[in-house]
Amino acid sequence: MKDKFCTYYTNSNEITSYMIGQLNLKKGDIILEPSAGEGAFIDRIIKEVSDIKIDALDINKASINILNQKYSHLKNINIRYADTLLDKELDKVADIRLLKHTNTLLYNELNFIQKNYGFYDKIIGNPPYGAWQDYEKREVLKKKYSGHYVKETYSLFLLRALSLLKIDGRLCFIIPDTFLFLKMHSKLRKILLTKSSIHEILIFPSKFFPGINFGYSNLSIITLKRTNEMQSLDNNIRIIKGFRNIDDLNQISNGKLSNHLQVFHLKQKTILDTEDSKFILTDINNKELIINSKYKKLGEIAKVVTGFYCGDNRLFIRRTRNSHRKIKGYETVDDKKIHISSSTEGIPNIEEAYIPYIKGSSKTSYVRDDNDWLIRWDKKTVDKYKTNPKARFQNPTFYFKQGIAIPMVKSKQIKGTLLNNLLFDQSIVGIFPNDERLLYFFLALFNSKTISNLIHAINPTANNSANYIKQLPIIIPEERKILEISKMAQKVIEYKLAGNLDFQEYETKINKIIEEIYSSSI
């Protein structure tokens, strides 16, 4: 269940059981539940072991009321209505050195606290994911957690919890997996890799929580122990992904692994030394391609840019009359108002004019078989775009150019299509080779399984942002191969436009050649 604080209550017995098992609970433990919710973890903990103390915090008064009803008779459970991220009582027991590491001396009292390390033996939680913070609180969080991405509250909870953990204390959190690879979390990763020994990370589909839309495709469970830097860097992490159902988790709890699971063993020092300290979870060949500086990155040999945004899609964007898609909320437009233009100034001397517009994903690869979108582009409206603070008239030198469109929203198999000198939306990443002769070779690359696998390895999230696409390793073969692949790519386009299914034969050949180019270069 989800509440307005973006807390997702842990209703999965299997997940709760696994996480409790990771803590290695003992008598005398002092335990923190920093986002206690309705007490799912606490219920299991007090069944597992006696003679422990639990601090249960939550920012939601309704949750606090439930916790008080359940546990007020138990003297070893201390329930507090508090904001874990800013709570002054927790500040008093936090590891000041870790806080200094993040420039968080917001409160003067931290200057005289002399704790060797944190206070808690065990910390377990399911912190809020992406909870909205008002602007005033956001500014406070920016000061307290300097250099960290404060819009993602789960990452701040992880950092906060680490500062509260004793040396050799254990932590187990269920959180989105984006902290493993997104650039915005690079500082958090460096702290985790040098201040803790990560025992295990499980990555699994968010659908394991039935009926809830998290906004994240994958969740993770991270188990770590607080250690010094030498121990941390020498530690090897076990990472498991490829879960198909909750029974796979039960197998792990029983010390077994389903055959289809993927298991990675990564040394923390190796991860730390990787660019942005990213976790790269792929086979050894793809990993070599991604991290080895001898391979040129796409951003070195092409311009990779995001497209235009009008500021109000419903007001300025229309759909074509013959659109085959079910597009709700968008009006059609009279054909007489549709024009062709390649001017970034707009169409002059016309009151209302629309032009074709590349937006969103394509059903087909290489070339779009139809284009559903139009955007208003008379001069008066374009002038408004340029002054409207909500609009983004960004990268205009690439409007109306020949390039390759990659949808921002990721699919299992990447589909690159020709831009055909049209204006493209911010939902599209445009790729423009510095050497125009490489256009069709690049088009083939961006429809290949090889590049698709590399994109998923670099950034496993649901979005293909320009910054991550720039990091793709690009291997340029000899001229003969470039010409061969380019000609086949042009044949694919020709056959697709003609409805000739023989294009599949060419696509298969292209995939095979590109795979050989990449595998032979390692």
C-alpha positions, 0 to 999 in steps of 0.5 A: 500500500502507498501513502501520500508520503510515497511510502510503500508498505512492505506487504510481501512476506517473502521480502520481509522474511529475506530482509530480516534474515540478512540482519543476523539479529542477536540479543541486545541489538539496538535496531532502527526502523527509519520509516516504520509504516505499519510495522511489517518489519517490527512484527517479524523482528519481535517474533525472531528475537527477544531482548532487543531495542527498536526505535521506530520513526515515521513522518506520517501521523496515521502510521504513528497512530497504528504503531502506538496501538500495536506496540505501546505496551512494549517498553523495548519499542520506542515510537517517535513521530519524526522526520528521519532525514532532519531529526535532531535526536538522530543527529546526536548519534550520527557518525560526524565524520561521515556527515563531514564527508558530505558537508552536512554540518547544518546544526552547530551541536554536531561540532561537539559530538564525539561518537566513534561511529554510529549508534545502531547495531541493525537498521532495516527499512523500506524508505519513501521513493521520490517523495515530494519536498516543498521548496523550503525543505528542499533547501534545508536538505541541500545544505544537510546532504550537500552534493546529493540528489535531494529529490530522490528521498530513498538515497538520502535515507540510505546515506542517513542510515549509514551514518547511524550504523555502528562499525560491523553493524548491518543494514538492509533496505529495499529501494529502487535500483537507480542508485547503482548507475545513475550519475546523480547518485555517484557521490552516494556510491563512492560513500557506500563503496568506501564506508561499507562492505556491501554483502548482497544486492538483489534486483527484481521487478517492481511487480513483486508488489502487486497492484502498485505502480512505483514509477521504477521498473526495478527495485533492489534489496541492499544488505551491507555492513559498516566497515573501514575503508580498507575492508570496504575496498577489499570486499566482493559484492554478490549481485543477483538479477533475473528474478521471474517470480517471488519463489526465486527469492524463497530459494535464496532465503533457503541458500539455493539459486534458480538456474535462470538467475544472473549472478555477478561478483564485483570487487568494490575497489573495481567499481569505485575506479570505474567512471562515476563509480557505476555498477556495470552488470553485463558480460565481461566483453560488454563491460570491457567495451564500456570501461576501456578508454581505448574505445571511442565513445559516441559523444566523441564522434557525433552530436547527441542532443535532445529535441524541442519542447513547446511548453504545452503539448495539448495547445500546440501539438495536433495529430494527423487525420490518418493517424492509426494510433489511439491518441487521446486529448489531441485534436486533428487539423485541417490539411490546408494548414499543414506545411513543409518548412525548415526554418527555425524562425517559423512560417511567415505571413500565415496565421496558423500553420503546422508542420510534421513533427517527430515525437515518441516511439516508432512502431518500426525500425530504420524508418517510420512507416507513418508520422502521427504528429504535427506542431504549430509553426507559424512565425508568431507562435515560434516567436512565443516559443522562444520567449516562453519560459516553459518551452525549450527551444534547445539545440536549434542548429539540429532542427530540420537536419538529417540524423537518427532518432532514438526514443527517450523511452526505452524498449527491449530492442532499440529502434533508430529511425531517420529524422528525414530533416524534420523537427523532433521533440524532447522525447527524442534523442537526435544523433548526428554523426560528425562524418555524414558518410557514417549516417547509414552505418550509424542507423544500422548500429542503432537497430542492432542487438549489440548496441541495444545490449550495451545501452541496457548495460550502461543505463538499465533504467526506462529512459535513454537520455542523451548523456547515457547514449553519448557513453556508448562505445562505437567501433568504426570498421574498415571502409569496406565494412562501412559501405557494406553495412550502409548499403544494406541499411538503405535496402532495409529502408527501401524494402520496408517502404515498399512492404517487402518482407525481405528486409528481415534477411538484411537485418539478420545479416547486419546484426551478425556483421556488427556482432562480429565487429565488436567481438573481434575488437576485444 
